Amino acid sequence: MPILDKHAFEFFSRSEEQTRRIGMRLGGLLRASDLICLQGDLGAGKTTLVQGLARGWGSLDSVSSPTFVLVNEYRRPDDCRLFHMDAYRLESAPEAAELDIDSMLARGALIVEWAERIASILPVDRLWIGLEQRAEEQRQMNFRAHGLRYDELLSELQADMFGAS
């Protein structure tokens, strides 16, 4: 687990299941108003990570890629929401602004796949996760925190994953 600096670390996942488990750990730490930004090519593991995030968060709903509907909404028994946006088909940041990101963050946590396409309209404070396919089953995951809440979230995730802070 190379630590890049106090705001970042990288991790190599060796299987889809390991990627899902990392997502489950992170999902268990999410709160309403949290923003998780995912960046990576097709097949990099973004949706697999989101499946784990939703499970760890406590979703009652199954996860699917929202490529054609743009936003999927997952619910939990306590009525909290997890929003899963796919920005791949959005033509511009202003088009994404019409989706009312602020409202989603006010009602729950938001995960954005292909976040780099709309980064200019996203809140500056966020957890950015870059995923890159390294081999058939291996994914390099680069976590970078932007803002105090996300430094704390990253620290909690590292402690949960590695037993240290």
C-alpha positions in Angstrom: 0.0 0.0 0.0 2.1 2.9 -1.2 1.1 6.1 0.5 1.6 9.0 -1.9 1.1 11.7 0.7 -1.4 12.2 3.6 -4.2 12.8 1.1 -3.7 9.8 -1.1 -2.8 6.1 -1.4 -2.8 3.5 -4.1 -3.9 -0.1 -3.9 -3.7 -3.1 -6.3 -6.8 -5.2 -6.4 -6.2 -8.8 -7.5 -9.8 -9.8 -8.3 -13.3 -8.5 -8.9 -14.3 -9.8 -5.5 -11.4 -7.9 -3.8 -12.5 -4.7 -5.6 -16.1 -5.3 -4.4 -14.8 -5.8 -0.8 -12.9 -2.5 -0.9 -16.1 -0.9 -2.1 -18.0 -2.5 0.8 -15.5 -1.1 3.3 -15.8 2.4 1.8 -19.6 2.1 1.5 -19.9 1.4 5.2 -18.2 4.7 6.0 -20.3 6.9 3.7 -22.6 9.6 5.0 -25.2 11.8 3.3 -23.5 14.5 1.3 -20.4 12.5 0.5 -19.2 12.6 -3.0 -17.2 9.8 -4.6 -15.7 10.4 -8.0 -14.6 7.5 -10.2 -12.3 7.8 -13.2 -11.2 4.9 -15.4 -11.6 3.4 -18.9 -14.2 0.9 -19.8 -13.5 -2.3 -17.9 -11.5 -0.6 -15.2 -13.8 -1.8 -12.4 -15.9 1.3 -11.7 -19.2 -0.5 -11.6 -17.7 -3.4 -9.7 -16.5 -1.0 -7.0 -19.9 0.7 -6.9 -21.6 -2.7 -6.3 -19.5 -3.1 -3.2 -20.1 0.5 -2.2 -23.8 0.1 -2.4 -23.7 -3.2 -0.5 -21.5 -1.8 2.3 -23.7 1.3 2.5 -26.7 -1.0 3.1 -28.6 -0.8 -0.2 -31.8 -2.8 -0.6 -31.5 -2.5 -4.4 -29.2 -4.3 -6.8 -26.6 -2.2 -8.6 -26.5 -1.8 -12.4 -24.6 0.7 -14.5 -26.7 3.8 -15.1 -25.2 4.5 -18.5 -28.6 4.9 -20.2 -30.6 6.4 -17.4 -27.8 8.6 -16.1 -28.7 8.3 -12.4 -29.7 5.2 -10.4 -31.1 5.7 -6.9 -30.5 3.1 -4.2 -32.4 3.1 -0.9 -31.7 1.8 2.5 -34.2 0.9 5.3 -33.6 4.2 7.1 -34.8 6.0 3.9 -31.3 7.4 3.2 -30.4 7.5 -0.5 -27.3 6.6 -2.5 -27.2 8.1 -6.0 -25.1 6.5 -8.7 -24.5 8.8 -11.7 -22.8 7.8 -15.0 -21.5 10.9 -16.8 -20.2 9.0 -19.8 -23.1 10.0 -22.1 -23.3 13.6 -20.9 -22.3 16.1 -23.6 -21.2 18.9 -21.2 -21.0 20.0 -17.6 -24.0 22.3 -18.1 -26.1 19.3 -19.2 -25.0 17.5 -16.0 -25.9 20.6 -13.9 -29.5 20.1 -15.0 -29.5 16.8 -13.0 -29.3 18.9 -9.8 -26.3 17.4 -8.1 -26.7 19.7 -5.0 -30.2 18.2 -4.4 -28.8 14.6 -4.6 -26.0 15.5 -2.1 -28.6 17.1 0.2 -30.6 13.8 0.2 -27.8 11.2 0.3 -24.3 10.3 -0.9 -23.4 10.5 -4.6 -21.1 8.3 -6.7 -20.1 9.6 -10.1 -18.6 7.4 -12.8 -16.6 9.2 -15.5 -16.5 12.1 -13.1 -13.6 13.8 -15.1 -16.2 14.7 -17.8 -18.1 16.9 -15.3 -15.5 17.8 -12.8 -16.0 21.5 -13.3 -19.5 21.4 -11.8 -18.7 19.0 -9.0 -18.0 20.3 -5.4 -14.3 20.7 -4.8 -14.4 18.6 -1.7 -14.6 14.9 -2.8 -12.9 11.6 -2.8 -11.4 10.8 -6.2 -10.7 7.2 -7.1 -8.8 6.5 -10.3 -9.0 2.9 -11.5 -6.8 1.3 -14.1 -6.8 -2.2 -15.5 -3.2 -3.7 -15.1 -3.9 -7.3 -16.0 -6.9 -9.6 -16.6 -8.0 -9.5 -13.0 -5.7 -6.8 -11.5 -6.8 -3.2 -11.0 -4.7 -0.3 -9.7 -6.8 2.0 -7.5 -5.6 5.5 -6.7 -7.4 7.2 -3.9 -7.1 11.0 -3.5 -8.9 13.0 -0.8 -9.9 16.7 -1.4 -11.1 18.4 1.8 -11.0 17.6 5.5 -14.1 15.2 5.4 -12.4 13.2 2.7 -9.0 13.1 4.5 -10.9 11.6 7.4 -12.8 9.2 5.1 -9.5 8.1 3.5 -7.9 7.6 6.9 -10.9 5.6 8.1 -10.7 3.4 5.0 -7.0 2.8 5.4 -7.5 1.8 9.0 -10.4 -0.5 8.0 -8.4 -2.1 5.2 -4.9 -2.3 6.8 -5.5 -2.0 10.6 -3.5 1.2 10.9 -4.2 4.9 10.6 
